[in-house]
Amino acid sequence: ISACAEGFFTTDGDICEPCGVPNAVNYGADCSVEACAAGFVVEFSGDRCEPCGKEHAVNYSEGCVISACAEGFFTTDGDICEECDVENAIQYGADCSVEACSAGFVVENSGDRCEPCGKEHAVNYSEGCVISACAEGFFTTDGDICEECDVENAIQYG
């Protein structure tokens, strides 16, 4: 045997053996790596594929082009993952769409921001827009609204 197919080599001229470089998808002469699987890049010497190692990347489309980032991160250029930074957001979906907000805030319909609950006389929320405390002189029984205390002749409420 004087030559082997791409991805194979011979040492003794009798058998063609696979190059067997992990994550390699294309080979040149003598099993030199020409292309690697998505998420890997050809190491300078051409004898192996190295992970791209881009911080917060979880998937690549080809080579080292980022196609998906970890939760809470996004990419616009396929090169880096940037942190989602929506004020009062605590959980994100794909492309930094807001899925949950801090207590006292609610996800705005488009999913791009957190809006204050704005419930009248509420001073604390347990989660989302569930009222856990009302201003002095008001109370809640259902966590939805603050009602005025109406005890006759009372001057202070606890």
C-alpha positions in Angstrom: 0.0 0.0 0.0 1.5 3.3 -1.0 -1.4 5.6 0.1 -4.5 5.4 2.3 -7.8 7.2 2.2 -8.3 10.4 4.1 -8.4 9.7 7.9 -6.2 6.7 7.6 -2.4 6.0 7.6 0.0 3.2 7.1 3.2 2.5 8.9 4.2 -0.8 7.3 2.6 -0.5 3.9 0.3 -3.5 4.6 -2.6 -2.0 6.5 -4.4 1.3 6.6 -5.3 2.3 10.1 -7.6 5.1 11.2 -5.9 8.3 12.4 -8.1 8.2 15.5 -7.6 11.8 16.7 -10.5 12.6 19.0 -12.9 15.2 17.7 -11.1 15.5 14.3 -13.5 15.6 11.3 -11.0 16.2 8.4 -7.4 15.1 7.9 -4.6 16.1 5.6 -1.5 14.1 4.7 0.0 11.9 7.4 -3.1 12.4 9.7 -2.5 16.1 10.2 -5.8 17.5 11.5 -7.4 20.0 9.2 -10.8 20.5 10.9 -12.3 19.6 14.2 -15.9 19.0 15.5 -17.9 21.9 16.8 -16.5 23.2 20.1 -13.0 22.3 19.2 -10.2 24.0 17.3 -7.1 22.6 15.5 -4.1 22.8 17.8 -1.2 24.8 16.3 0.9 21.7 15.4 -2.1 20.1 13.7 -1.9 16.8 15.6 -4.9 17.3 17.9 -8.2 19.1 18.6 -8.4 21.3 21.6 -11.6 22.5 23.3 -12.5 26.1 22.4 -12.9 26.8 26.2 -15.0 29.9 25.8 -16.4 30.9 29.1 -20.2 30.2 29.6 -20.5 28.6 26.2 -22.6 25.4 26.2 -22.9 24.7 22.5 -21.1 25.6 19.2 -22.4 25.6 15.7 -19.1 25.0 13.9 -15.5 25.4 15.0 -15.6 27.8 17.9 -18.7 29.8 16.9 -20.9 29.9 20.0 -24.6 28.9 19.3 -25.8 28.8 23.0 -24.7 30.1 26.3 -25.4 29.0 29.9 -28.5 30.3 31.6 -28.1 34.0 32.4 -25.8 34.6 29.4 -26.3 35.4 25.7 -24.3 35.9 22.6 -24.8 38.3 19.7 -21.7 37.6 17.7 -21.0 33.9 18.4 -17.6 34.9 19.9 -18.4 35.6 23.6 -21.2 35.0 26.1 -22.3 38.1 27.9 -24.2 38.2 31.2 -27.9 39.1 31.1 -28.3 42.2 33.1 -32.0 43.0 33.6 -32.6 44.9 36.9 -34.5 42.7 39.4 -34.5 39.6 37.2 -33.7 36.3 39.0 -34.3 33.8 36.2 -33.7 34.0 32.5 -34.8 31.9 29.5 -33.3 31.8 26.0 -31.7 35.0 24.8 -32.0 36.6 28.2 -35.8 36.7 28.2 -36.9 37.3 31.8 -38.7 34.3 33.4 -38.9 35.5 37.0 -38.3 38.6 39.0 -37.4 39.5 42.6 -40.2 39.8 45.1 -42.2 43.0 44.5 -41.7 42.8 40.7 -43.5 41.1 37.9 -42.2 40.1 34.4 -43.4 42.6 31.8 -45.4 41.0 29.0 -42.5 41.2 26.4 -40.2 39.4 28.9 -37.5 42.1 28.6 -37.8 43.7 32.0 -39.2 43.5 35.6 -41.9 46.0 36.5 -42.9 46.9 40.1 -46.1 45.3 41.3 -47.3 48.7 42.5 -50.0 47.3 44.8 -51.4 50.2 46.9 -50.2 50.2 50.5 -48.0 47.1 50.1 -44.5 47.4 51.7 -43.2 43.9 51.3 -43.8 41.0 49.0 -43.0 37.3 49.7 -42.6 36.3 46.0 -43.7 37.8 42.8 -46.5 40.1 43.7 -47.8 38.3 46.8 -48.1 40.9 49.6 -46.5 39.8 52.9 -46.8 43.2 54.7 -48.9 46.4 54.4 -48.3 49.9 55.5 -49.3 50.9 59.0 -53.1 50.9 59.3 -53.6 48.3 56.6 -53.6 44.5 56.5 -53.9 41.6 54.0 -55.6 38.3 54.3 -55.1 37.0 50.8 -51.7 38.5 49.8 -53.5 40.3 46.9 -54.7 43.6 48.4 -54.0 45.7 51.5 -57.2 46.7 53.3 -57.6 49.5 55.7 -57.9 48.6 59.4 -61.2 50.2 60.6 -61.3 49.6 64.3 -63.3 52.5 65.8 -61.2 54.9 67.9 -57.9 53.1 67.3 -54.9 55.4 67.0 -52.2 52.8 66.4 -52.2 49.3 64.8 -49.6 46.5 65.3 
